[in-house]
């Protein structure tokens, strides 16, 4: 497995970047987000995923570990191949992707070219629990006082989404614990973000 490539950026266009390492040019399929992030740089580093199939061997490269992680999650979904995963991550950031999945917002994915309603629903269905598990929320200590003793699904999903967006469990639980727990997940996140933005 090739973990990453670091070297001189000798070509970048569309969804392709070529990084020269030790005299060898590694062609990486990538997202528009990564292309934008590395544009104009002489030396770059991309986190990679090597896909080996019967008819092809492809190297995919990403400017961040978060984007690579999101890519691997997506290609693990039934019916979602590398091309579709690249399209999705070219349209949304890893945080936006995780937030859409955590809140069950499959409609966000249907706006992306080549992603139909069934595929979008499958992405949410297959990854929702996985994203929640990888960002496990364990309310304890001073956090427990700020959050409901028994969290509704909407509250738990909102806290998970906030953690995915970079806030600590304590910050997320504290902000959401001050809100009406009967509000929809999306509304809880929106109000919590507004509240936390005042202190950042």
C-alpha positions in Angstrom: 0.0 0.0 0.0 1.3 3.5 -0.9 0.5 5.7 2.1 1.4 9.0 0.5 3.5 10.6 -2.2 5.6 13.8 -1.7 7.4 15.6 -4.4 7.3 18.1 -7.3 3.9 18.8 -8.8 4.6 18.4 -12.5 1.0 18.4 -13.8 -2.5 19.1 -12.6 -5.6 19.5 -14.5 -9.2 18.4 -14.1 -9.2 15.4 -11.8 -5.6 14.5 -12.3 -2.4 15.4 -10.5 1.1 14.1 -11.2 3.7 14.2 -8.5 7.3 13.4 -9.2 9.1 11.4 -6.5 12.6 10.2 -7.0 12.4 10.6 -10.7 9.1 8.8 -11.0 5.9 10.6 -11.8 2.9 9.3 -9.9 -0.4 10.0 -11.6 -3.2 10.5 -9.0 -6.9 10.8 -9.6 -8.2 13.4 -7.3 -10.9 16.0 -6.5 -11.3 19.6 -7.6 -10.8 20.5 -3.9 -7.4 18.9 -3.8 -6.4 20.4 -7.2 -7.4 23.8 -5.8 -5.4 23.2 -2.6 -2.2 22.3 -4.4 -2.4 24.7 -7.2 0.7 26.9 -7.6 2.8 24.8 -5.2 6.2 23.4 -6.2 6.2 20.6 -3.7 3.1 18.8 -2.5 2.1 15.8 -0.5 -1.0 13.7 -1.2 -2.4 10.9 1.0 -3.2 8.0 -1.3 -5.4 5.1 -2.0 -4.3 2.4 -4.4 -7.2 0.6 -6.2 -6.3 -2.6 -7.9 -8.9 -4.2 -10.3 -8.6 -6.9 -12.9 -8.5 -4.3 -15.7 -6.7 -1.4 -14.1 -4.5 -0.1 -11.3 -5.3 3.4 -10.2 -3.8 5.7 -7.6 -6.0 8.3 -5.9 -4.5 11.2 -4.0 -5.9 13.7 -1.6 -4.6 16.9 0.1 -6.0 15.9 3.5 -6.5 12.7 5.6 -10.2 13.7 6.1 -10.8 13.7 2.3 -9.1 10.3 1.9 -11.1 8.9 4.8 -14.3 10.2 3.2 -13.3 8.7 -0.1 -12.7 5.2 1.4 -16.1 5.4 3.2 -17.9 6.2 -0.1 -16.3 3.5 -2.2 -17.3 1.0 0.6 -20.9 1.8 -0.2 -22.6 -0.7 -2.5 -22.9 0.7 -6.0 -20.6 3.7 -5.4 -17.3 3.5 -7.3 -14.2 5.7 -7.3 -15.6 7.9 -10.0 -18.8 8.7 -8.1 -16.8 9.2 -4.9 -14.5 11.7 -6.6 -17.5 13.6 -8.0 -19.1 13.8 -4.5 -15.9 15.0 -2.8 -15.3 17.5 -5.7 -18.7 19.0 -4.8 -18.6 18.9 -1.0 -16.0 19.1 1.7 -15.4 16.2 4.1 -17.2 18.1 6.8 -20.2 18.8 4.6 -20.3 15.1 3.5 -20.2 13.9 7.1 -22.9 16.4 8.2 -25.2 15.4 5.3 -24.8 11.7 6.2 -25.2 12.3 10.0 -28.4 14.3 9.5 -29.9 12.0 6.8 -29.7 14.7 4.2 -29.6 12.5 1.1 -31.0 15.3 -1.0 -27.7 17.1 -0.8 -26.1 14.2 -2.8 -28.8 14.2 -5.5 -27.7 17.7 -6.6 -24.3 16.2 -7.7 -24.1 15.1 -11.3 -24.3 11.3 -11.6 -25.7 10.7 -8.2 -29.3 9.5 -8.2 -31.8 9.4 -5.4 -31.3 5.7 -4.7 -27.6 6.0 -4.6 -27.9 9.0 -2.3 -30.2 7.2 0.1 -27.9 4.2 0.1 -24.9 6.4 1.1 -26.8 7.8 4.0 -28.2 4.4 5.0 -24.9 2.6 4.9 -22.7 5.3 6.4 -24.9 7.0 9.0 -24.1 4.5 11.8 -20.4 4.2 10.7 -19.9 8.0 11.0 -21.7 8.1 14.3 -19.6 5.2 15.6 -16.3 6.8 14.5 -17.3 10.0 16.3 -18.8 8.3 19.4 -20.5 10.6 21.8 -20.1 9.7 25.4 -21.7 12.3 27.6 -20.1 12.4 31.0 -18.7 14.8 33.6 -19.7 18.4 33.1 -21.0 17.6 29.7 -23.7 15.5 31.2 -25.1 18.5 33.0 -25.4 20.4 29.8 -27.1 17.7 27.8 -30.4 15.8 28.4 -30.0 12.7 30.6 -31.6 10.6 27.8 -30.9 12.0 24.4 -33.4 11.9 21.6 -32.1 10.7 18.3 -32.2 14.3 16.9 -30.0 15.5 19.8 -27.5 12.7 19.5 -27.3 13.2 15.7 -26.8 16.9 16.1 -24.0 16.4 18.7 -22.3 13.8 16.4 -22.5 16.3 13.4 -21.0 19.1 15.6 -18.1 16.8 16.5 -17.6 15.9 12.9 -17.4 19.7 12.1 -14.6 20.1 14.6 -16.2 21.0 17.9 -15.4 19.1 21.1 -18.1 16.9 22.7 -18.3 19.3 25.6 -18.9 22.3 23.3 -21.4 20.5 21.2 -23.4 19.1 24.1 -23.3 22.4 26.0 -24.7 24.4 23.0 -27.3 21.8 22.1 -28.3 21.2 25.7 -29.6 24.8 25.9 -32.0 24.2 23.0 -35.4 22.7 22.7 -34.6 18.9 22.2 -37.8 18.5 20.2 -36.4 20.6 17.3 -35.3 18.8 14.1 -31.7 17.8 13.9 -30.9 20.4 11.2 -32.4 23.2 13.3 -30.5 22.1 16.4 -27.2 22.2 14.4 -28.0 25.6 12.9 -28.8 27.2 16.2 -25.9 25.6 18.0 -23.5 26.8 15.3 -24.8 30.3 15.6 -24.4 30.2 19.4 -20.8 28.9 19.2 -19.8 31.3 16.5 -20.3 34.2 18.9 -17.5 32.8 21.1 -15.0 32.0 18.4 
